[in-house]
Amino acid sequence: MKKIIIIIAMLWCMPAIAQIKSANLTASGLTCSMCSKAIFKALQKVPFIKTVDADVEKSSYAIVFKEGEQIVIDDVKKAVQDAGFSVASMQVTASFDNMEVYNDAHVKVGGSTLHFLNVPKQILNGEKTFTIVDKNYLSISERKKYKKFTKMECFETGMMGSCCPGGKSAANRVYHVTI
C-alpha cells in the first residue's frame, strides 16, 4: 500500500510535459484550387495529423495533431514539398506548463527540441503559438531578421551541435522558433 501511495504522489508532483497541439501553415507556389487540394490530400496522409482545414483564398491550412502522438514538424513540411509546393510560414501551438524560455534557450516540447530566438525571459503556461524560423519555413529575407539574435551554429545547420547547451549530439534536429 505504501508503494502505491508513493507512486501516486510522485506522479502528482511530476510536471506536465509540453505537447504540440496544432499548426497553421501557409503554402507558396499555388496557382489554382487543384494545387490547394494536392496539399490538402498530402497533409491528410501524415499519420499524426488528425484534421486539416484548408483556406483556398489564403493558401493556408489549419492542422490539428493527434493527441499523444510524436509530432515531427519536418514531416509536415515534407508533405507540402512532396506535393510540389513550399512552406511560406508555419505557426505551431503547444501546451506549456511552467516552461522558462529566453533568447537562445533550448527546450523539449513534445519530443522536439526548440531553440527560442528574440524572446524575453518568461515562463510559458497554457497554449502558446510560436513561429518556425528555420530554412524552408520562411522566405530568405524574413529568416535573415532572426540570424542577428544568435551566434550559435545550429541556426544554420538545423542540427544540435557543440554550440547547444548540454553538448547534445549533432544528429538531433533542433527547430528555431520565436513567439
N, C-alpha and C positions, 0 to 999 in steps of 0.2 A: 504494500500500500504506500509506503514511504517513497518508493521508486516512482510510482505513478504520479504522486503529488510533486515530486522534484521535476519530473519530465514536463508536467503541465506548467509549472512555474517557469521553467526555462523557456518553453515555447511562448509563454505570455510575455516574457521580458525581451524576447528577440525582436529587433527592429524589422519592420516590413521591408521587403525588397522592392526597389523601384521597378516598375513594369511599363513597357511600351504599350500604349493603348491604340493609337490611331495615327494617321498621317494624311496630309493634304499635299498632293503632288501636282505640279503644273508641268505639262509636257511642251516641247517645242518641235517644230518641223511639221505640224499638222496642216493640211490644206483642205480637208473635207470631213464630213461626218463619218466616212468609212475609216479614215485614219483614227478618229476617236474610238470607233468600235474595235479596231485592231488592238489598241492599247487596253481597252476595257477587257477584252477577252484574254489578253496576255496576263493582266493582273489577276483575273479570276482563277487562273491556273496555279498561282503561287500558293503552296499548301497552307501557309499560316495566315492567309488573308481570309477573313470571314465575309466581309461585304465590300463592294466597290460601287460608288455612285459617281456617275460622270456628269460634268457640266460642259457640254459641247461648245458653248459660246466662249467660255474662259479657258478651254483646254485643260481643265483641272479635274482631279479625281479625289474624292473623299474616301479614304480607305480605313476600315476598321479591322483590327487584327484579332485573331482568336485568342481568348484568354488562356494563359498558362503555356502558350507556345513559345519556342525560341524564335525571336524575330531577327532576321538578317536583313538589314536595311539595303545592303548591296544587291540582294536578290530582287527587291522591288525595282531598283534602278535597272538591273539586268533584264527584267521582263519588258520594260519600256524600250530598252535598246534592242532587244531581240525582235521587237515588233517593228523596228526600223526608225525609231524616234529617239529623242534625248530628253533628259530631265532639265527643265529650266529652273525649278526651285522645288524644295521639299521641306515642309514643316512637319515635325513629329510631336505628338502629345504623349506624355508619360505621366504616371502617377508617382509622386515622390513622398518620402516620409523622413523629414528632418535631415535632408542631404545638403551638406555645405558645398557650395561652388564658388569659384573665383577665377580670375584670369589664369590660364594655364593649369587649372585643376583637371585631373584625370579621375573620372568616376565610373563605376559599373552601373549600368541600367539595363535590366532585363537580359543580361548576358553579353551586352555590347559595352565597349569602353568608349566613353565620350570625353573629349578634350574641350573644355569650355574656353571661349575666346571673347574678349571685350565684354566681360561681365563683372560688375562689382561683387565683392564678397557678400554672400547672402545664404540664407537657409531656404531650401525649396520644400514646400509642403503642398500636398494635393496635386491636382493635374496642372501641368505647365507645358507650354508649347515652345519648342526650340527649332531653329533653322539649321539644316546641314549646310556647311560652307566648304565642303571638300570639292576636289576636282570632279567634274561631270555632274555636279549638283547645282551649280551656279554658273553664270557667264564668267569669262576670264576677268573682265573689268570689275565685276561685283566681288569676285574672290580676292582680287588684289587688295581690296579695302581691309581684309582681315589679316593679311600677312604681317602687317605692322604691329599686331598685338601679340606676336610670339616670335621667339628666336629658335624654337625647337624644330629640329629636322623632321619630326613626324608630320608636321603640317604639309610638307612637300611630298613625302612618301606615302602617307596614309597608313603606315605601319608603325607599331610601337618600336622604339629603339632605345639606345643608351640615354637619350635625352629625357625619356619618360621616367616619372617617379617610380621607385621600386625596381629599377633595372629590368623591366619587362622584356620578354622575348620579342625579337624583331619580326617574328612570324604572326603576331597578333594584330588584327585590324583595329585601328582607332579612328573614330568619327569626330570631326571637328565641328563644333556647334556654337551657336550664340543664342541668347534669349532676346 
